Amino acid sequence: MNKPLPKEYYTQLEEIQAIDFTLYELALYLDTHPSDSQAIQQYNQCAVYCKQLKAQFESTFGPLQFGSPNTNQQEWTWNSGPWPWQI
Amino acid sequence: MTKKTDEYSTKSYVPYHSPFDPCPPLQRKYYSTPPNLYIGFQPRNLQQFSPIEALKKGTLWTPFYDYYENPYKK
């Protein structure tokens, strides 16, 4: 990787990280409050939103994790992205 | 960010100082206790941080966030 990453790479990644954290917090809460329907609703909303964000990120910057679909039909992008220590 | 000076976030006490203490003693010692100790079982519908803010503060729920500032810093 030679060219520096665009700013959106970092903002989008941070958003994904934040939503993931919220999901974990809600999951921990729901472990002790399994019948709080409002929290379940919020959890589901967050999960859907998180999926959208990740799909959007992967379509522009390549796969986030192993097993996500290769969005570029012509070229294999798994080994071309920045390595974790280059981000 | 609001500086939190609740009754339970930071506490202090004055330890005994020996007159023969070889080092300059800390006049007042500080400690803090986390807010979850005083909440017990988590109530429903607590106020929440926004996701980005929650990530920075380390908790989603505002009552569980405890502001910390080094009281020994000069």
Backbone of each chain as nested JSON, in Angstrom:
{
  "chains": [
    {"id": "A", "residues": [
      {"number": 1, "name": "MET", "atoms": {"N": [0.849, -1.21, 0.0], "CA": [0.0, 0.0, 0.0], "C": [0.866, 1.235, 0.0]}},
      {"number": 2, "name": "ASN", "atoms": {"N": [0.754, 2.055, -1.055], "CA": [1.606, 3.244, -1.157], "C": [0.843, 4.534, -0.916]}},
      {"number": 3, "name": "LYS", "atoms": {"N": [-0.359, 4.615, -1.495], "CA": [-1.091, 5.879, -1.343], "C": [-1.751, 5.943, 0.04]}},
      {"number": 4, "name": "PRO", "atoms": {"N": [-1.791, 7.154, 0.622], "CA": [-2.43, 7.28, 1.941], "C": [-3.927, 7.06, 1.85]}},
      {"number": 5, "name": "LEU", "atoms": {"N": [-4.514, 6.576, 2.922], "CA": [-5.941, 6.279, 2.926], "C": [-6.748, 7.569, 2.993]}},
      {"number": 6, "name": "PRO", "atoms": {"N": [-7.897, 7.594, 2.308], "CA": [-8.733, 8.807, 2.359], "C": [-9.345, 8.992, 3.745]}},
      {"number": 7, "name": "LYS", "atoms": {"N": [-9.789, 10.226, 3.974], "CA": [-10.344, 10.571, 5.29], "C": [-11.596, 9.753, 5.61]}},
      {"number": 8, "name": "GLU", "atoms": {"N": [-12.39, 9.475, 4.551], "CA": [-13.65, 8.758, 4.781], "C": [-13.382, 7.356, 5.331]}},
      {"number": 9, "name": "TYR", "atoms": {"N": [-12.226, 6.808, 4.963], "CA": [-11.874, 5.484, 5.458], "C": [-11.916, 5.469, 6.977]}},
      {"number": 10, "name": "TYR", "atoms": {"N": [-11.331, 6.501, 7.559], "CA": [-11.249, 6.542, 9.017], "C": [-12.584, 6.897, 9.663]}},
      {"number": 11, "name": "THR", "atoms": {"N": [-13.309, 7.867, 9.05], "CA": [-14.592, 8.246, 9.658], "C": [-15.575, 7.081, 9.604]}},
      {"number": 12, "name": "GLN", "atoms": {"N": [-15.598, 6.39, 8.447], "CA": [-16.528, 5.26, 8.34], "C": [-16.147, 4.134, 9.29]}},
      {"number": 13, "name": "LEU", "atoms": {"N": [-14.835, 3.904, 9.395], "CA": [-14.373, 2.829, 10.272], "C": [-14.706, 3.142, 11.731]}},
      {"number": 14, "name": "GLU", "atoms": {"N": [-14.577, 4.428, 12.088], "CA": [-14.894, 4.802, 13.466], "C": [-16.38, 4.62, 13.751]}},
      {"number": 15, "name": "GLU", "atoms": {"N": [-17.203, 4.976, 12.752], "CA": [-18.649, 4.795, 12.928], "C": [-18.989, 3.326, 13.152]}},
      {"number": 16, "name": "ILE", "atoms": {"N": [-18.346, 2.47, 12.357], "CA": [-18.589, 1.033, 12.502], "C": [-18.168, 0.568, 13.892]}},
      {"number": 17, "name": "GLN", "atoms": {"N": [-17.013, 1.055, 14.32], "CA": [-16.506, 0.673, 15.641], "C": [-17.479, 1.107, 16.737]}},
      {"number": 18, "name": "ALA", "atoms": {"N": [-18.011, 2.344, 16.599], "CA": [-18.921, 2.874, 17.615], "C": [-20.21, 2.064, 17.666]}},
      {"number": 19, "name": "ILE", "atoms": {"N": [-20.748, 1.743, 16.486], "CA": [-21.995, 0.973, 16.457], "C": [-21.772, -0.428, 17.018]}},
      {"number": 20, "name": "ASP", "atoms": {"N": [-20.603, -1.01, 16.701], "CA": [-20.287, -2.331, 17.251], "C": [-20.24, -2.29, 18.776]}},
      {"number": 21, "name": "PHE", "atoms": {"N": [-19.645, -1.225, 19.294], "CA": [-19.562, -1.087, 20.749], "C": [-20.953, -0.964, 21.365]}},
      {"number": 22, "name": "THR", "atoms": {"N": [-21.807, -0.145, 20.724], "CA": [-23.182, -0.002, 21.209], "C": [-23.895, -1.347, 21.212]}},
      {"number": 23, "name": "LEU", "atoms": {"N": [-23.657, -2.12, 20.148], "CA": [-24.28, -3.443, 20.07], "C": [-23.853, -4.315, 21.245]}},
      {"number": 24, "name": "TYR", "atoms": {"N": [-22.562, -4.285, 21.555], "CA": [-22.072, -5.111, 22.665], "C": [-22.67, -4.644, 23.992]}},
      {"number": 25, "name": "GLU", "atoms": {"N": [-22.763, -3.323, 24.172], "CA": [-23.335, -2.81, 25.405], "C": [-24.791, -3.23, 25.549]}},
      {"number": 26, "name": "LEU", "atoms": {"N": [-25.534, -3.14, 24.439], "CA": [-26.944, -3.531, 24.487], "C": [-27.082, -5.026, 24.723]}},
      {"number": 27, "name": "ALA", "atoms": {"N": [-26.174, -5.807, 24.13], "CA": [-26.239, -7.258, 24.332], "C": [-26.0, -7.59, 25.802]}},
      {"number": 28, "name": "LEU", "atoms": {"N": [-25.029, -6.909, 26.422], "CA": [-24.765, -7.145, 27.832], "C": [-25.961, -6.753, 28.685]}},
      {"number": 29, "name": "TYR", "atoms": {"N": [-26.601, -5.646, 28.313], "CA": [-27.782, -5.196, 29.049], "C": [-28.911, -6.208, 28.909]}},
      {"number": 30, "name": "LEU", "atoms": {"N": [-29.096, -6.69, 27.68], "CA": [-30.191, -7.625, 27.439], "C": [-29.958, -8.978, 28.105]}},
      {"number": 31, "name": "ASP", "atoms": {"N": [-28.693, -9.301, 28.373], "CA": [-28.422, -10.547, 29.089], "C": [-29.077, -10.537, 30.467]}},
      {"number": 32, "name": "THR", "atoms": {"N": [-29.128, -9.353, 31.083], "CA": [-29.73, -9.274, 32.418], "C": [-31.165, -8.768, 32.383]}},
      {"number": 33, "name": "HIS", "atoms": {"N": [-31.59, -8.188, 31.257], "CA": [-32.958, -7.677, 31.132], "C": [-33.587, -8.26, 29.869]}},
      {"number": 34, "name": "PRO", "atoms": {"N": [-33.802, -9.569, 29.841], "CA": [-34.216, -10.204, 28.576], "C": [-35.609, -9.826, 28.1]}},
      {"number": 35, "name": "SER", "atoms": {"N": [-36.43, -9.184, 28.946], "CA": [-37.789, -8.872, 28.49], "C": [-38.003, -7.386, 28.24]}},
      {"number": 36, "name": "ASP", "atoms": {"N": [-36.924, -6.625, 28.089], "CA": [-37.053, -5.194, 27.805], "C": [-37.22, -5.016, 26.295]}},
      {"number": 37, "name": "SER", "atoms": {"N": [-38.492, -4.916, 25.865], "CA": [-38.749, -4.907, 24.416], "C": [-38.181, -3.661, 23.746]}},
      {"number": 38, "name": "GLN", "atoms": {"N": [-38.147, -2.556, 24.492], "CA": [-37.618, -1.322, 23.902], "C": [-36.139, -1.489, 23.562]}},
      {"number": 39, "name": "ALA", "atoms": {"N": [-35.409, -2.124, 24.466], "CA": [-33.981, -2.333, 24.228], "C": [-33.765, -3.318, 23.088]}},
      {"number": 40, "name": "ILE", "atoms": {"N": [-34.641, -4.323, 22.998], "CA": [-34.528, -5.295, 21.898], "C": [-34.724, -4.584, 20.571]}},
      {"number": 41, "name": "GLN", "atoms": {"N": [-35.708, -3.664, 20.566], "CA": [-35.965, -2.899, 19.349], "C": [-34.731, -2.078, 18.97]}},
      {"number": 42, "name": "GLN", "atoms": {"N": [-34.146, -1.426, 19.966], "CA": [-32.95, -0.612, 19.701], "C": [-31.804, -1.488, 19.205]}},
      {"number": 43, "name": "TYR", "atoms": {"N": [-31.664, -2.662, 19.822], "CA": [-30.612, -3.586, 19.417], "C": [-30.776, -3.976, 17.948]}},
      {"number": 44, "name": "ASN", "atoms": {"N": [-32.027, -4.292, 17.578], "CA": [-32.267, -4.706, 16.194], "C": [-31.986, -3.573, 15.218]}},
      {"number": 45, "name": "GLN", "atoms": {"N": [-32.42, -2.358, 15.6], "CA": [-32.127, -1.205, 14.748], "C": [-30.63, -1.043, 14.546]}},
      {"number": 46, "name": "CYS", "atoms": {"N": [-29.891, -1.132, 15.652], "CA": [-28.436, -0.977, 15.584], "C": [-27.812, -2.062, 14.72]}},
      {"number": 47, "name": "ALA", "atoms": {"N": [-28.331, -3.291, 14.865], "CA": [-27.759, -4.409, 14.097], "C": [-27.944, -4.189, 12.601]}},
      {"number": 48, "name": "VAL", "atoms": {"N": [-29.15, -3.724, 12.229], "CA": [-29.414, -3.473, 10.81], "C": [-28.524, -2.349, 10.306]}},
      {"number": 49, "name": "TYR", "atoms": {"N": [-28.432, -1.281, 11.111], "CA": [-27.632, -0.127, 10.724], "C": [-26.166, -0.523, 10.573]}},
      {"number": 50, "name": "CYS", "atoms": {"N": [-25.692, -1.355, 11.514], "CA": [-24.309, -1.825, 11.487], "C": [-24.035, -2.6, 10.203]}},
      {"number": 51, "name": "LYS", "atoms": {"N": [-24.993, -3.443, 9.825], "CA": [-24.835, -4.234, 8.603], "C": [-24.737, -3.323, 7.385]}},
      {"number": 52, "name": "GLN", "atoms": {"N": [-25.609, -2.283, 7.376], "CA": [-25.573, -1.325, 6.261], "C": [-24.214, -0.654, 6.17]}},
      {"number": 53, "name": "LEU", "atoms": {"N": [-23.736, -0.17, 7.326], "CA": [-22.456, 0.541, 7.35], "C": [-21.337, -0.349, 6.837]}},
      {"number": 54, "name": "LYS", "atoms": {"N": [-21.344, -1.608, 7.276], "CA": [-20.271, -2.521, 6.876], "C": [-20.347, -2.825, 5.388]}},
      {"number": 55, "name": "ALA", "atoms": {"N": [-21.588, -2.996, 4.877], "CA": [-21.742, -3.264, 3.446], "C": [-21.22, -2.088, 2.632]}},
      {"number": 56, "name": "GLN", "atoms": {"N": [-21.573, -0.875, 3.108], "CA": [-21.138, 0.325, 2.4], "C": [-19.617, 0.432, 2.43]}},
      {"number": 57, "name": "PHE", "atoms": {"N": [-19.026, 0.166, 3.585], "CA": [-17.58, 0.259, 3.734], "C": [-16.886, -0.762, 2.835]}},
      {"number": 58, "name": "GLU", "atoms": {"N": [-17.416, -1.971, 2.826], "CA": [-16.775, -3.033, 2.051], "C": [-16.892, -2.778, 0.553]}},
      {"number": 59, "name": "SER", "atoms": {"N": [-18.002, -2.117, 0.142], "CA": [-18.154, -1.866, -1.288], "C": [-17.136, -0.844, -1.779]}},
      {"number": 60, "name": "THR", "atoms": {"N": [-16.698, 0.067, -0.897], "CA": [-15.724, 1.064, -1.359], "C": [-14.285, 0.692, -1.011]}},
      {"number": 61, "name": "PHE", "atoms": {"N": [-14.064, 0.056, 0.134], "CA": [-12.678, -0.12, 0.579], "C": [-12.231, -1.572, 0.669]}},
      {"number": 62, "name": "GLY", "atoms": {"N": [-13.062, -2.493, 0.243], "CA": [-12.637, -3.886, 0.311], "C": [-13.087, -4.557, 1.589]}},
      {"number": 63, "name": "PRO", "atoms": {"N": [-12.839, -5.851, 1.676], "CA": [-13.42, -6.638, 2.775], "C": [-12.901, -6.242, 4.148]}},
      {"number": 64, "name": "LEU", "atoms": {"N": [-13.812, -6.281, 5.123], "CA": [-13.456, -5.983, 6.512], "C": [-12.953, -7.218, 7.231]}},
      {"number": 65, "name": "GLN", "atoms": {"N": [-13.501, -8.356, 6.878], "CA": [-13.113, -9.586, 7.562], "C": [-13.171, -10.741, 6.581]}},
      {"number": 66, "name": "PHE", "atoms": {"N": [-12.555, -11.831, 6.984], "CA": [-12.556, -12.989, 6.101], "C": [-13.979, -13.493, 5.913]}},
      {"number": 67, "name": "GLY", "atoms": {"N": [-14.317, -13.821, 4.674], "CA": [-15.632, -14.379, 4.419], "C": [-16.623, -13.38, 3.877]}},
      {"number": 68, "name": "SER", "atoms": {"N": [-16.291, -12.077, 3.9], "CA": [-17.228, -11.13, 3.305], "C": [-17.017, -11.151, 1.787]}},
      {"number": 69, "name": "PRO", "atoms": {"N": [-18.109, -10.94, 1.028], "CA": [-18.018, -11.105, -0.421], "C": [-17.048, -10.107, -1.065]}},
      {"number": 70, "name": "ASN", "atoms": {"N": [-16.408, -10.557, -2.122], "CA": [-15.494, -9.708, -2.879], "C": [-16.331, -8.831, -3.806]}},
      {"number": 71, "name": "THR", "atoms": {"N": [-16.402, -7.521, -3.512], "CA": [-17.334, -6.667, -4.26], "C": [-16.837, -6.354, -5.67]}},
      {"number": 72, "name": "ASN", "atoms": {"N": [-15.533, -6.372, -5.862], "CA": [-14.997, -6.131, -7.2], "C": [-15.038, -7.443, -7.997]}},
      {"number": 73, "name": "GLN", "atoms": {"N": [-15.803, -7.426, -9.106], "CA": [-15.992, -8.661, -9.861], "C": [-14.745, -9.076, -10.633]}},
      {"number": 74, "name": "GLN", "atoms": {"N": [-13.9, -8.113, -10.952], "CA": [-12.766, -8.391, -11.841], "C": [-11.485, -8.764, -11.097]}},
      {"number": 75, "name": "GLU", "atoms": {"N": [-11.389, -8.298, -9.833], "CA": [-10.1, -8.463, -9.176], "C": [-10.262, -8.908, -7.736]}},
      {"number": 76, "name": "TRP", "atoms": {"N": [-9.367, -9.745, -7.295], "CA": [-9.355, -10.241, -5.923], "C": [-8.771, -9.146, -5.024]}},
      {"number": 77, "name": "THR", "atoms": {"N": [-9.563, -8.668, -4.012], "CA": [-9.121, -7.519, -3.224], "C": [-8.638, -7.899, -1.824]}},
      {"number": 78, "name": "TRP", "atoms": {"N": [-8.746, -9.174, -1.481], "CA": [-8.42, -9.557, -0.099], "C": [-6.985, -9.181, 0.285]}},
      {"number": 79, "name": "ASN", "atoms": {"N": [-6.041, -9.418, -0.615], "CA": [-4.632, -9.188, -0.263], "C": [-4.124, -7.814, -0.679]}},
      {"number": 80, "name": "SER", "atoms": {"N": [-5.023, -6.931, -1.196], "CA": [-4.533, -5.634, -1.668], "C": [-4.801, -4.506, -0.688]}},
      {"number": 81, "name": "GLY", "atoms": {"N": [-5.665, -4.738, 0.27], "CA": [-6.003, -3.669, 1.194], "C": [-4.872, -3.361, 2.148]}},
      {"number": 82, "name": "PRO", "atoms": {"N": [-5.011, -2.291, 2.957], "CA": [-3.994, -2.005, 3.963], "C": [-4.007, -3.061, 5.057]}},
      {"number": 83, "name": "TRP", "atoms": {"N": [-2.842, -3.389, 5.541], "CA": [-2.771, -4.321, 6.659], "C": [-3.177, -3.603, 7.941]}},
      {"number": 84, "name": "PRO", "atoms": {"N": [-3.596, -4.319, 8.953], "CA": [-4.075, -3.663, 10.171], "C": [-3.086, -2.65, 10.739]}},
      {"number": 85, "name": "TRP", "atoms": {"N": [-1.793, -2.941, 10.623], "CA": [-0.817, -2.019, 11.2], "C": [-0.512, -0.845, 10.283]}},
      {"number": 86, "name": "GLN", "atoms": {"N": [-1.128, -0.82, 9.099], "CA": [-0.925, 0.302, 8.193], "C": [-2.074, 1.296, 8.27]}},
      {"number": 87, "name": "ILE", "atoms": {"N": [-3.115, 0.975, 9.033], "CA": [-4.292, 1.844, 9.103], "C": [-4.019, 3.007, 10.044]}}
    ]},
    {"id": "B", "residues": [
      {"number": 1, "name": "MET", "atoms": {"N": [-17.877, 18.528, 27.993], "CA": [-17.735, 17.588, 29.122], "C": [-17.961, 18.326, 30.439]}},
      {"number": 2, "name": "THR", "atoms": {"N": [-18.759, 17.741, 31.272], "CA": [-19.001, 18.374, 32.564], "C": [-18.138, 17.711, 33.625]}},
      {"number": 3, "name": "LYS", "atoms": {"N": [-17.56, 18.532, 34.434], "CA": [-16.741, 18.007, 35.516], "C": [-17.68, 17.519, 36.611]}},
      {"number": 4, "name": "LYS", "atoms": {"N": [-17.479, 16.271, 36.995], "CA": [-18.414, 15.693, 37.946], "C": [-17.806, 15.737, 39.347]}},
      {"number": 5, "name": "THR", "atoms": {"N": [-18.445, 16.434, 40.22], "CA": [-17.967, 16.447, 41.607], "C": [-19.083, 15.958, 42.512]}},
      {"number": 6, "name": "ASP", "atoms": {"N": [-19.597, 14.801, 42.182], "CA": [-20.651, 14.195, 42.993], "C": [-20.12, 13.832, 44.368]}},
      {"number": 7, "name": "GLU", "atoms": {"N": [-21.051, 13.513, 45.236], "CA": [-20.62, 13.157, 46.576], "C": [-19.815, 11.871, 46.588]}},
      {"number": 8, "name": "TYR", "atoms": {"N": [-20.008, 11.016, 45.563], "CA": [-19.336, 9.715, 45.635], "C": [-18.219, 9.516, 44.632]}},
      {"number": 9, "name": "SER", "atoms": {"N": [-17.935, 10.475, 43.761], "CA": [-16.928, 10.146, 42.751], "C": [-15.501, 10.204, 43.313]}},
      {"number": 10, "name": "THR", "atoms": {"N": [-15.161, 11.264, 44.009], "CA": [-13.817, 11.343, 44.578], "C": [-13.906, 11.579, 46.073]}},
      {"number": 11, "name": "LYS", "atoms": {"N": [-13.13, 10.813, 46.789], "CA": [-13.101, 10.973, 48.24], "C": [-11.662, 11.151, 48.675]}},
      {"number": 12, "name": "SER", "atoms": {"N": [-11.485, 11.629, 49.871], "CA": [-10.12, 11.854, 50.316], "C": [-10.029, 11.669, 51.814]}},
      {"number": 13, "name": "TYR", "atoms": {"N": [-8.811, 11.435, 52.261], "CA": [-8.57, 11.345, 53.692], "C": [-7.136, 11.78, 53.962]}},
      {"number": 14, "name": "VAL", "atoms": {"N": [-6.88, 12.116, 55.203], "CA": [-5.54, 12.554, 55.564], "C": [-4.894, 11.45, 56.389]}},
      {"number": 15, "name": "PRO", "atoms": {"N": [-3.854, 10.823, 55.856], "CA": [-3.21, 9.761, 56.616], "C": [-2.284, 10.332, 57.695]}},
      {"number": 16, "name": "TYR", "atoms": {"N": [-1.892, 9.465, 58.57], "CA": [-0.939, 9.875, 59.602], "C": [0.417, 10.145, 58.964]}},
      {"number": 17, "name": "HIS", "atoms": {"N": [1.045, 11.221, 59.368], "CA": [2.384, 11.528, 58.874], "C": [3.366, 11.426, 60.029]}},
      {"number": 18, "name": "SER", "atoms": {"N": [4.323, 10.559, 59.869], "CA": [5.351, 10.449, 60.892], "C": [6.266, 11.668, 60.841]}},
      {"number": 19, "name": "PRO", "atoms": {"N": [6.659, 12.153, 61.982], "CA": [7.615, 13.269, 61.977], "C": [8.969, 12.861, 61.406]}},
      {"number": 20, "name": "PHE", "atoms": {"N": [9.208, 11.553, 61.301], "CA": [10.496, 11.074, 60.776], "C": [10.385, 10.562, 59.348]}},
      {"number": 21, "name": "ASP", "atoms": {"N": [9.301, 10.939, 58.692], "CA": [9.1, 10.509, 57.313], "C": [10.282, 10.956, 56.447]}},
      {"number": 22, "name": "PRO", "atoms": {"N": [10.98, 10.025, 55.792], "CA": [12.147, 10.412, 55.002], "C": [11.787, 11.171, 53.728]}},
      {"number": 23, "name": "CYS", "atoms": {"N": [10.587, 10.971, 53.235], "CA": [10.185, 11.641, 52.001], "C": [9.074, 12.639, 52.313]}},
      {"number": 24, "name": "PRO", "atoms": {"N": [8.921, 13.666, 51.49], "CA": [7.793, 14.577, 51.721], "C": [6.476, 13.827, 51.559]}},
      {"number": 25, "name": "PRO", "atoms": {"N": [5.618, 13.79, 52.554], "CA": [4.408, 12.976, 52.473], "C": [3.321, 13.63, 51.63]}},
      {"number": 26, "name": "LEU", "atoms": {"N": [2.426, 12.796, 51.121], "CA": [1.229, 13.297, 50.463], "C": [0.306, 13.773, 51.584]}},
      {"number": 27, "name": "GLN", "atoms": {"N": [-0.057, 15.027, 51.547], "CA": [-0.857, 15.56, 52.642], "C": [-2.239, 14.926, 52.679]}},
      {"number": 28, "name": "ARG", "atoms": {"N": [-2.814, 14.828, 51.504], "CA": [-4.172, 14.289, 51.419], "C": [-4.175, 13.202, 50.368]}},
      {"number": 29, "name": "LYS", "atoms": {"N": [-4.767, 12.083, 50.681], "CA": [-4.848, 10.992, 49.7], "C": [-6.252, 10.934, 49.129]}},
      {"number": 30, "name": "TYR", "atoms": {"N": [-6.322, 10.572, 47.835], "CA": [-7.609, 10.554, 47.138], "C": [-7.921, 9.163, 46.612]}},
      {"number": 31, "name": "TYR", "atoms": {"N": [-9.179, 8.849, 46.595], "CA": [-9.613, 7.633, 45.916], "C": [-11.016, 7.865, 45.396]}},
      {"number": 32, "name": "SER", "atoms": {"N": [-11.4, 7.073, 44.423], "CA": [-12.756, 7.238, 43.91], "C": [-13.428, 5.88, 43.807]}},
      {"number": 33, "name": "THR", "atoms": {"N": [-14.731, 5.878, 43.955], "CA": [-15.507, 4.643, 43.848], "C": [-16.428, 4.759, 42.645]}},
      {"number": 34, "name": "PRO", "atoms": {"N": [-16.541, 3.707, 41.855], "CA": [-17.332, 3.785, 40.628], "C": [-18.829, 3.895, 40.912]}},
      {"number": 35, "name": "PRO", "atoms": {"N": [-19.572, 4.59, 40.042], "CA": [-20.997, 4.815, 40.3], "C": [-21.835, 3.543, 40.306]}},
      {"number": 36, "name": "ASN", "atoms": {"N": [-21.37, 2.495, 39.614], "CA": [-22.205, 1.288, 39.579], "C": [-22.369, 0.655, 40.958]}},
      {"number": 37, "name": "LEU", "atoms": {"N": [-21.453, 0.988, 41.882], "CA": [-21.577, 0.462, 43.247], "C": [-22.845, 0.964, 43.925]}},
      {"number": 38, "name": "TYR", "atoms": {"N": [-23.303, 2.138, 43.517], "CA": [-24.431, 2.774, 44.208], "C": [-25.743, 2.608, 43.459]}},
      {"number": 39, "name": "ILE", "atoms": {"N": [-25.68, 1.969, 42.284], "CA": [-26.896, 1.842, 41.484], "C": [-27.572, 0.497, 41.736]}},
      {"number": 40, "name": "GLY", "atoms": {"N": [-26.782, -0.532, 41.989], "CA": [-27.372, -1.849, 42.193], "C": [-27.779, -2.458, 40.881]}},
      {"number": 41, "name": "PHE", "atoms": {"N": [-28.928, -3.131, 40.835], "CA": [-29.393, -3.718, 39.575], "C": [-29.762, -2.597, 38.625]}},
      {"number": 42, "name": "GLN", "atoms": {"N": [-29.287, -2.714, 37.395], "CA": [-29.468, -1.612, 36.445], "C": [-30.94, -1.381, 36.137]}},
      {"number": 43, "name": "PRO", "atoms": {"N": [-31.438, -0.145, 36.392], "CA": [-32.833, 0.141, 36.06], "C": [-33.029, 0.221, 34.546]}},
      {"number": 44, "name": "ARG", "atoms": {"N": [-34.277, 0.112, 34.114], "CA": [-34.563, 0.225, 32.686], "C": [-34.532, 1.679, 32.259]}},
      {"number": 45, "name": "ASN", "atoms": {"N": [-34.388, 1.857, 30.945], "CA": [-34.489, 3.177, 30.318], "C": [-33.535, 4.199, 30.91]}},
      {"number": 46, "name": "LEU", "atoms": {"N": [-32.311, 3.801, 31.142], "CA": [-31.314, 4.783, 31.55], "C": [-30.97, 5.647, 30.345]}},
      {"number": 47, "name": "GLN", "atoms": {"N": [-30.509, 6.851, 30.641], "CA": [-30.103, 7.746, 29.57], "C": [-28.864, 7.184, 28.878]}},
      {"number": 48, "name": "GLN", "atoms": {"N": [-28.781, 7.409, 27.56], "CA": [-27.667, 6.837, 26.804], "C": [-26.809, 7.905, 26.138]}},
      {"number": 49, "name": "PHE", "atoms": {"N": [-25.553, 7.534, 25.881], "CA": [-24.678, 8.366, 25.064], "C": [-24.933, 8.035, 23.601]}},
      {"number": 50, "name": "SER", "atoms": {"N": [-24.522, 8.931, 22.713], "CA": [-24.533, 8.588, 21.296], "C": [-23.43, 7.554, 21.058]}},
      {"number": 51, "name": "PRO", "atoms": {"N": [-23.551, 6.732, 19.992], "CA": [-22.569, 5.651, 19.798], "C": [-21.115, 6.122, 19.812]}},
      {"number": 52, "name": "ILE", "atoms": {"N": [-20.821, 7.234, 19.121], "CA": [-19.432, 7.703, 19.048], "C": [-18.952, 8.11, 20.442]}},
      {"number": 53, "name": "GLU", "atoms": {"N": [-19.834, 8.802, 21.162], "CA": [-19.467, 9.248, 22.506], "C": [-19.292, 8.061, 23.449]}},
      {"number": 54, "name": "ALA", "atoms": {"N": [-20.177, 7.071, 23.288], "CA": [-20.096, 5.874, 24.133], "C": [-18.767, 5.17, 23.935]}},
      {"number": 55, "name": "LEU", "atoms": {"N": [-18.315, 5.143, 22.685], "CA": [-17.034, 4.494, 22.383], "C": [-15.9, 5.21, 23.109]}},
      {"number": 56, "name": "LYS", "atoms": {"N": [-15.987, 6.537, 23.166], "CA": [-14.919, 7.299, 23.814], "C": [-14.974, 7.167, 25.323]}},
      {"number": 57, "name": "LYS", "atoms": {"N": [-16.19, 7.112, 25.87], "CA": [-16.317, 7.093, 27.332], "C": [-16.272, 5.688, 27.902]}},
      {"number": 58, "name": "GLY", "atoms": {"N": [-16.426, 4.698, 27.055], "CA": [-16.313, 3.321, 27.528], "C": [-17.587, 2.747, 28.093]}},
      {"number": 59, "name": "THR", "atoms": {"N": [-18.681, 3.475, 28.005], "CA": [-19.96, 2.92, 28.428], "C": [-21.076, 3.598, 27.657]}},
      {"number": 60, "name": "LEU", "atoms": {"N": [-22.143, 2.848, 27.455], "CA": [-23.281, 3.409, 26.719], "C": [-24.179, 4.23, 27.633]}},
      {"number": 61, "name": "TRP", "atoms": {"N": [-24.144, 3.919, 28.925], "CA": [-25.134, 4.511, 29.845], "C": [-24.507, 5.678, 30.599]}},
      {"number": 62, "name": "THR", "atoms": {"N": [-25.173, 6.834, 30.525], "CA": [-24.596, 8.022, 31.173], "C": [-24.396, 7.865, 32.681]}},
      {"number": 63, "name": "PRO", "atoms": {"N": [-25.304, 7.225, 33.434], "CA": [-25.068, 7.151, 34.883], "C": [-23.852, 6.308, 35.255]}},
      {"number": 64, "name": "PHE", "atoms": {"N": [-23.378, 5.457, 34.332], "CA": [-22.237, 4.61, 34.658], "C": [-20.907, 5.259, 34.32]}},
      {"number": 65, "name": "TYR", "atoms": {"N": [-20.966, 6.415, 33.688], "CA": [-19.723, 7.074, 33.322], "C": [-19.201, 7.87, 34.516]}},
      {"number": 66, "name": "ASP", "atoms": {"N": [-17.932, 7.696, 34.807], "CA": [-17.332, 8.386, 35.942], "C": [-16.162, 9.226, 35.451]}},
      {"number": 67, "name": "TYR", "atoms": {"N": [-16.317, 10.524, 35.542], "CA": [-15.234, 11.405, 35.112], "C": [-14.059, 11.261, 36.053]}},
      {"number": 68, "name": "TYR", "atoms": {"N": [-12.854, 11.211, 35.508], "CA": [-11.679, 11.098, 36.367], "C": [-10.644, 12.125, 35.965]}},
      {"number": 69, "name": "GLU", "atoms": {"N": [-10.118, 12.774, 36.949], "CA": [-9.006, 13.682, 36.728], "C": [-8.005, 13.397, 37.828]}},
      {"number": 70, "name": "ASN", "atoms": {"N": [-6.733, 13.365, 37.461], "CA": [-5.717, 13.039, 38.449], "C": [-5.685, 14.1, 39.543]}},
      {"number": 71, "name": "PRO", "atoms": {"N": [-6.083, 13.729, 40.768], "CA": [-6.125, 14.747, 41.824], "C": [-4.74, 15.141, 42.326]}},
      {"number": 72, "name": "TYR", "atoms": {"N": [-3.725, 14.339, 41.976], "CA": [-2.371, 14.649, 42.452], "C": [-1.608, 15.532, 41.487]}},
      {"number": 73, "name": "LYS", "atoms": {"N": [-2.182, 15.763, 40.326], "CA": [-1.491, 16.556, 39.306], "C": [-1.336, 17.993, 39.781]}},
      {"number": 74, "name": "LYS", "atoms": {"N": [-0.131, 18.521, 39.609], "CA": [0.082, 19.893, 40.081], "C": [-0.013, 20.88, 38.93]}}
    ]}
  ]
}
